[in-house]
Amino acid sequence: MAEPIHIIGGGMAGSEAAWQAAERGAQVVLHEMRPHRETHAHQTEGLAELVCSNSFRSDDHETNAVGLLHHEMREAGSLIMRMADANALPAGGALAVDRDAFSQAVTETLTAHPNVTLERGEVEGLPPADWKNVVVATGPLTSPALADAIGALTGAESLAFFDAIAPIVHADSVDLSKAWFQSRYDKGDTEAERTAYLNCPMDRDQYEAFIDALLDAPKTEFKEWEQDTPYFEGCLPIEVMAERGRETLRYGPLKPVGLTNEHDPTVKAHAVVQLRRENALGTLMNLVGFQTKMRYGAQTEVFRTIPGLENAEFARLGGIHRNTFINSPVLLDSTMRLKADPRLRFAGQITGVEGYVESAAMGLLAGRFAAADSLGGIQELAPLDTSHGALLNHITGGANAETFQPMNANFGLFPPLDDGVRKGRRGKKDRQRAYTDRAKASWTAWLETRREAA
């Protein structure tokens, strides 16, 4: 019998890797340390728990690299995408999920798979020597013992960045005489999607007062060893954005475009705070883009200055945590194996991809690579012109190791379009469709080759 694949970490990447390997006939042991060892960000012991936002971001597979990643994962039989679709919430053009139902569905599906064994408990230090096929998918909150062991093995220090969590409010505590439901530009195919966001408008004076309050509020103080840790640009605390300029938020999460105030359509808001549904019942709302490092008392005081949130009741306040990732372009080979110990393969956020979907996508590839190792199959890299292939290439050598930082899926990682195609697609949307058309054809061909090989 083939050696089992040991997957350490039951987050997005680990769960997807376990599913992909098990579906190919490999025996999988999935190790999750919760609840025996907790983290400072997780709330439950469920697999694939979403700790920050409940959004998988854009689901547009024609003009968006993240939406294209969704498409590729669905085509590859992704568990994460299947459970996300089954537990989706109205979110305009985005894919948002009921986080508790999503995690429960992933947990139940994996634990019911005949080829998956779930073991609870921490893997302290490097995996035992008799584990010949290991996927390390411990995410940005890798336990200190394992992180230190990896550092000692590679002779390299881990990189780190700060990630922040947005607050959640009880929907019935929002004043609907001031707020209204509408997705930006009424985007969405159904009425539920077109009204997926709750909007709180600000006039100029209210916005300026809000910025002052953000800048003046007491913040979490970092320890001395954390002082030089950078933020991830795609998940900046709201007060950090405010420090970059008083108008920054109006051109970011508070941009007042594509919205019409149903209470007074003649008045254009100076800024708009959006809340997105957090659960299927619609009882909880997530403040979009409101990751924060403000102290808890300051959060309630500042956020209640927002029109419509004067009496807001918070189900969860925002927070900030230090994430860990490795310098993958130096340490990993083309199939994400650790050069210093090839029995260890890495996947997910610890490799330097950023985002739920990107993490799961690297888990998808890692699970397939590990299964090929276990069952004697062929490991063929995903095409560079696909979203999966572009991300994989970036973390395994395409990025500059000296300036390596977490990266989302984006068309800048893709090989350039052929000159003839590029010239024939003059508008931005046309060029984006050219990228996705090319990627879909390559991805379909790659999957067909893999099916024939199996």
ROTOR-167677 format. One record per residue (C-alpha): residue in three letters; residue number from 0; x, y, z. Coordinates in steps of 0.5 Angstrom, whole numbers. Example, Ala and Ser with C-alpha at 12.3 -4.5 7.8 and 13.67 -1.06 7.14 Angstrom:
   type   seq       X       Y       Z
    ALA     0      25      -9      16
    SER     1      27      -2      14
This chain:
   type   seq       X       Y       Z
    MET     0       0       0       0
    ALA     1       2       7      -2
    GLU     2       5      11       4
    PRO     3       0      16       7
    ILE     4       0      23       5
    HIS     5       0      28      12
    ILE     6      -3      34      11
    ILE     7      -1      39      17
    GLY     8      -6      45      17
    GLY     9     -14      44      16
    GLY    10     -15      51      13
    MET    11     -17      53       6
    ALA    12     -10      50       3
    GLY    13     -10      44       7
    SER    14     -17      42       6
    GLU    15     -17      43      -1
    ALA    16     -10      39      -2
    ALA    17     -14      33       3
    TRP    18     -20      33      -2
    GLN    19     -16      33      -8
    ALA    20     -11      28      -6
    ALA    21     -16      23      -3
    GLU    22     -21      24      -9
    ARG    23     -15      21     -13
    GLY    24     -15      15      -9
    ALA    25      -9      17      -4
    GLN    26     -10      16       3
    VAL    27      -9      22       7
    VAL    28      -8      24      14
    LEU    29     -10      31      16
    HIS    30      -7      34      22
    GLU    31     -11      40      25
    MET    32      -8      43      32
    ARG    33     -15      46      34
    PRO    34     -18      46      39
    HIS    35     -12      43      43
    ARG    36      -8      49      41
    GLU    37     -12      55      39
    THR    38      -9      61      35
    HIS    39     -11      69      37
    ALA    40     -15      69      30
    HIS    41     -19      63      30
    GLN    42     -26      62      33
    THR    43     -28      55      32
    GLU    44     -25      48      31
    GLY    45     -28      48      24
    LEU    46     -24      46      18
    ALA    47     -23      52      13
    GLU    48     -25      57      18
    LEU    49     -25      64      15
    VAL    50     -22      69      20
    CYS    51     -22      76      17
    SER    52     -27      77      11
    ASN    53     -33      72       9
    SER    54     -32      74       2
    PHE    55     -28      71      -4
    ARG    56     -28      77      -8
    SER    57     -30      78     -15
    ASP    58     -33      72     -18
    ASP    59     -33      75     -25
    HIS    60     -29      70     -29
    GLU    61     -29      74     -36
    THR    62     -25      80     -34
    ASN    63     -22      79     -27
    ALA    64     -16      74     -25
    VAL    65     -19      72     -18
    GLY    66     -26      70     -22
    LEU    67     -22      67     -27
    LEU    68     -19      63     -21
    HIS    69     -26      61     -18
    HIS    70     -27      58     -25
    GLU    71     -21      54     -26
    MET    72     -22      51     -19
    ARG    73     -29      49     -20
    GLU    74     -27      46     -27
    ALA    75     -22      42     -23
    GLY    76     -27      39     -18
    SER    77     -25      44     -12
    LEU    78     -28      42      -5
    ILE    79     -27      50      -3
    MET    80     -31      52      -9
    ARG    81     -37      47      -9
    MET    82     -38      49      -1
    ALA    83     -37      56      -3
    ASP    84     -43      56      -8
    ALA    85     -47      52      -4
    ASN    86     -47      57       2
    ALA    87     -46      63      -2
    LEU    88     -50      70       0
    PRO    89     -52      75      -4
    ALA    90     -46      80      -5
    GLY    91     -47      83     -12
    GLY    92     -41      81     -17
    ALA    93     -37      78     -11
    LEU    94     -38      71      -8
    ALA    95     -39      72       0
    VAL    96     -41      66       4
    ASP    97     -44      64      11
    ARG    98     -38      63      14
    ASP    99     -40      58      19
    ALA   100     -44      54      15
    PHE   101     -39      54      10
    SER   102     -34      51      15
    GLN   103     -39      46      17
    ALA   104     -40      44      10
    VAL   105     -32      43       9
    THR   106     -31      39      15
    GLU   107     -37      34      14
    THR   108     -35      33       7
    LEU   109     -28      32       9
    THR   110     -29      27      15
    ALA   111     -34      23      11
    HIS   112     -29      22       6
    PRO   113     -27      14       6
    ASN   114     -19      16       4
    VAL   115     -19      22       9
    THR   116     -17      21      17
    LEU   117     -17      27      21
    GLU   118     -13      28      27
    ARG   119     -13      33      32
    GLY   120      -7      36      35
    GLU   121      -1      40      34
    VAL   122       5      37      30
    GLU   123      11      40      34
    GLY   124      17      41      30
    LEU   125      19      38      24
    PRO   126      14      32      22
    PRO   127      17      25      24
    ALA   128      22      22      19
    ASP   129      18      16      17
    TRP   130      13      21      14
    LYS   131      15      21       7
    ASN   132      10      25       3
    VAL   133       8      32       7
    VAL   134       4      38       5
    VAL   135       5      44      10
    ALA   136      -1      48      10
    THR   137      -1      51      17
    GLY   138      -2      58      14
    PRO   139       0      65      17
    LEU   140      -1      63      24
    THR   141       4      57      24
    SER   142       5      55      31
    PRO   143      12      57      34
    ALA   144      15      50      34
    LEU   145      14      48      27
    ALA   146      16      55      25
    ASP   147      22      55      29
    ALA   148      24      48      26
    ILE   149      23      50      19
    GLY   150      27      56      20
    ALA   151      33      52      23
    LEU   152      32      47      17
    THR   153      33      52      12
    GLY   154      37      57      15
    ALA   155      33      63      13
    GLU   156      29      67      17
    SER   157      21      67      16
    LEU   158      18      73      13
    ALA   159      12      76      16
    PHE   160       7      82      15
    PHE   161       1      84      19
    ASP   162      -6      82      17
    ALA   163     -12      86      20
    ILE   164     -20      83      22
    ALA   165     -26      88      20
    PRO   166     -31      88      25
    ILE   167     -38      85      25
    VAL   168     -45      89      27
    HIS   169     -52      86      29
    ALA   170     -56      88      23
    ASP   171     -62      90      27
    SER   172     -58      95      30
    VAL   173     -57      99      24
    ASP   174     -61     105      23
    LEU   175     -65     104      16
    SER   176     -68     111      16
    LYS   177     -61     113      15
    ALA   178     -58     107      11
    TRP   179     -61     103       5
    PHE   180     -59      97       1
    GLN   181     -56      97      -6
    SER   182     -50      94      -9
    ARG   183     -45      99     -13
    TYR   184     -48     100     -20
    ASP   185     -54      95     -18
    LYS   186     -49      90     -20
    GLY   187     -52      83     -20
    ASP   188     -57      78     -23
    THR   189     -62      78     -18
    GLU   190     -66      83     -13
    ALA   191     -62      80      -7
    GLU   192     -55      81     -11
    ARG   193     -57      88     -13
    THR   194     -59      89      -5
    ALA   195     -53      86      -2
    TYR   196     -50      91       1
    LEU   197     -52      96       7
    ASN   198     -50     103       5
    CYS   199     -49     109      11
    PRO   200     -48     116       7
    MET   201     -43     121      10
    ASP   202     -43     128       8
    ARG   203     -37     132       8
    ASP   204     -37     135      15
    GLN   205     -39     128      18
    TYR   206     -33     125      13
    GLU   207     -28     130      16
    ALA   208     -30     128      23
    PHE   209     -29     121      22
    ILE   210     -22     122      19
    ASP   211     -20     126      25
    ALA   212     -23     121      30
    LEU   213     -19     115      26
    LEU   214     -13     119      27
    ASP   215     -14     121      34
    ALA   216     -16     114      37
    PRO   217     -11     110      41
    LYS   218      -8     104      37
    THR   219      -5      97      39
    GLU   220       2      98      40
    PHE   221       7      93      37
    LYS   222      12      89      41
    GLU   223      19      92      39
    TRP   224      21      86      35
    GLU   225      15      87      31
    GLN   226      16      94      29
    ASP   227      19      93      22
    THR   228      14      88      20
    PRO   229      10      91      14
    TYR   230       3      91      13
    PHE   231       0      87       7
    GLU   232      -2      93       2
    GLY   233      -9      89       0
    CYS   234     -11      89       7
    LEU   235      -9      95      10
    PRO   236     -12      98      17
    ILE   237     -17     103      16
    GLU   238     -13     108      20
    VAL   239      -7     107      16
    MET   240     -10     108      10
    ALA   241     -13     115      13
    GLU   242      -6     117      15
    ARG   243      -4     116       8
    GLY   244      -8     122       6
    ARG   245     -15     125       8
    GLU   246     -18     123       1
    THR   247     -15     116       1
    LEU   248     -21     112       4
    ARG   249     -26     116      -1
    TYR   250     -22     113      -7
    GLY   251     -22     106      -3
    PRO   252     -27     103       1
    LEU   253     -31     109       2
    LYS   254     -32     111      -5
    PRO   255     -39     114      -6
    VAL   256     -40     112     -13
    GLY   257     -45     107     -16
    LEU   258     -50     109     -11
    THR   259     -57     113     -10
    ASN   260     -59     114      -3
    GLU   261     -66     112      -3
    HIS   262     -68     116       3
    ASP   263     -66     123      -2
    PRO   264     -64     121      -9
    THR   265     -62     128     -10
    VAL   266     -57     128      -5
    LYS   267     -50     126      -7
    ALA   268     -46     123      -1
    HIS   269     -39     125       0
    ALA   270     -37     118       2
    VAL   271     -41     111       4
    VAL   272     -39     106       9
    GLN   273     -42      99       6
    LEU   274     -44      93      10
    ARG   275     -44      86       7
    ARG   276     -48      80       9
    GLU   277     -44      76      14
    ASN   278     -49      70      15
    ALA   279     -55      67      11
    LEU   280     -60      69      16
    GLY   281     -58      76      14
    THR   282     -57      78      22
    LEU   283     -50      80      22
    MET   284     -46      85      17
    ASN   285     -39      86      16
    LEU   286     -36      93      15
    VAL   287     -33      92       8
    GLY   288     -25      95       8
    PHE   289     -26      96      16
    GLN   290     -20      92      18
    THR   291     -17      96      24
    LYS   292     -12      96      30
    MET   293     -16     101      34
    ARG   294     -17      99      41
    TYR   295     -23      96      42
    GLY   296     -26     102      46
    ALA   297     -24     106      41
    GLN   298     -27     102      35
    THR   299     -34     102      38
    GLU   300     -34     110      40
    VAL   301     -31     112      33
    PHE   302     -35     107      29
    ARG   303     -42     109      32
    THR   304     -40     116      29
    ILE   305     -42     113      22
    PRO   306     -49     115      20
    GLY   307     -54     109      21
    LEU   308     -49     106      26
    GLU   309     -50     111      32
    ASN   310     -53     105      36
    ALA   311     -49      99      33
    GLU   312     -48      93      37
    PHE   313     -42      89      35
    ALA   314     -42      81      35
    ARG   315     -34      82      34
    LEU   316     -29      88      34
    GLY   317     -23      88      29
    GLY   318     -17      86      31
    ILE   319     -10      85      28
    HIS   320      -5      79      28
    ARG   321       2      78      25
    ASN   322       2      73      20
    THR   323       8      68      18
    PHE   324      10      66      11
    ILE   325      17      64       8
    ASN   326      21      66       2
    SER   327      18      61      -3
    PRO   328      22      63      -9
    VAL   329      29      61      -6
    LEU   330      26      55      -1
    LEU   331      21      52      -6
    ASP   332      22      48     -12
    SER   333      17      48     -18
    THR   334      12      43     -15
    MET   335      13      47      -8
    ARG   336      17      42      -5
    LEU   337      22      45       0
    LYS   338      29      44      -3
    ALA   339      32      43       4
    ASP   340      28      37       5
    PRO   341      24      35      -1
    ARG   342      19      30       3
    LEU   343      16      37       5
    ARG   344      11      41       0
    PHE   345       8      47       2
    ALA   346       2      50       0
    GLY   347      -3      56       2
    GLN   348      -1      63       5
    ILE   349       5      61       8
    THR   350       8      60       1
    GLY   351       7      68       0
    VAL   352       0      68      -4
    GLU   353      -5      72      -1
    GLY   354     -13      71       0
    TYR   355     -17      65       1
    VAL   356     -18      63      -6
    GLU   357     -11      64      -8
    SER   358      -9      59      -1
    ALA   359     -14      54      -3
    ALA   360     -12      54     -11
    MET   361      -5      53      -8
    GLY   362      -7      47      -4
    LEU   363     -11      44     -10
    LEU   364      -4      44     -14
    ALA   365      -1      41      -8
    GLY   366      -6      36      -7
    ARG   367      -5      33     -14
    PHE   368       2      34     -14
    ALA   369       3      30      -7
    ALA   370      -2      25     -10
    ALA   371       2      24     -16
    ASP   372       8      22     -11
    SER   373       4      17      -7
    LEU   374       1      14     -13
    GLY   375       6      14     -18
    GLY   376       3      19     -23
    ILE   377       6      25     -27
    GLN   378       7      31     -24
    GLU   379       6      37     -30
    LEU   380       6      44     -28
    ALA   381       0      48     -29
    PRO   382       0      52     -35
    LEU   383       3      59     -34
    ASP   384      -2      63     -38
    THR   385      -7      60     -33
    SER   386      -9      63     -26
    HIS   387      -6      57     -22
    GLY   388       0      57     -26
    ALA   389       2      64     -26
    LEU   390       1      64     -18
    LEU   391       5      58     -18
    ASN   392      11      61     -22
    HIS   393      11      67     -18
    ILE   394      12      64     -11
    THR   395      17      58     -14
    GLY   396      22      63     -18
    GLY   397      18      68     -22
    ALA   398      18      73     -16
    ASN   399      24      77     -14
    ALA   400      26      74      -7
    GLU   401      29      80      -4
    THR   402      23      84      -5
    PHE   403      18      78      -4
    GLN   404      11      80      -1
    PRO   405       5      76      -1
    MET   406       1      77      -7
    ASN   407      -6      76     -10
    ALA   408      -8      73     -17
    ASN   409      -8      79     -22
    PHE   410      -6      79     -29
    GLY   411       1      82     -28
    LEU   412       3      75     -26
    PHE   413       1      73     -33
    PRO   414       5      72     -39
    PRO   415       4      78     -44
    LEU   416      -1      77     -49
    ASP   417       1      76     -57
    ASP   418       2      82     -60
    GLY   419      -3      81     -65
    VAL   420      -8      79     -60
    ARG   421      -6      85     -56
    LYS   422      -7      90     -61
    GLY   423     -14      87     -63
    ARG   424     -16      88     -56
    ARG   425     -16      96     -55
    GLY   426     -20      97     -49
    LYS   427     -18      94     -42
    LYS   428     -24      90     -41
    ASP   429     -22      87     -48
    ARG   430     -15      85     -46
    GLN   431     -18      82     -40
    ARG   432     -22      78     -44
    ALA   433     -16      76     -48
    TYR   434     -13      74     -42
    THR   435     -19      70     -39
    ASP   436     -20      66     -46
    ARG   437     -13      64     -47
    ALA   438     -13      62     -39
    LYS   439     -19      58     -40
    ALA   440     -17      54     -46
    SER   441     -10      52     -43
    TRP   442     -14      50     -37
    THR   443     -19      46     -40
    ALA   444     -13      42     -44
    TRP   445      -9      41     -38
    LEU   446     -15      38     -34
    GLU   447     -16      33     -40
    THR   448      -9      31     -40
    ARG   449      -9      30     -33
    ARG   450     -16      26     -34
    GLU   451     -12      22     -39
    ALA   452      -6      20     -35
    ALA   453     -10      18     -29
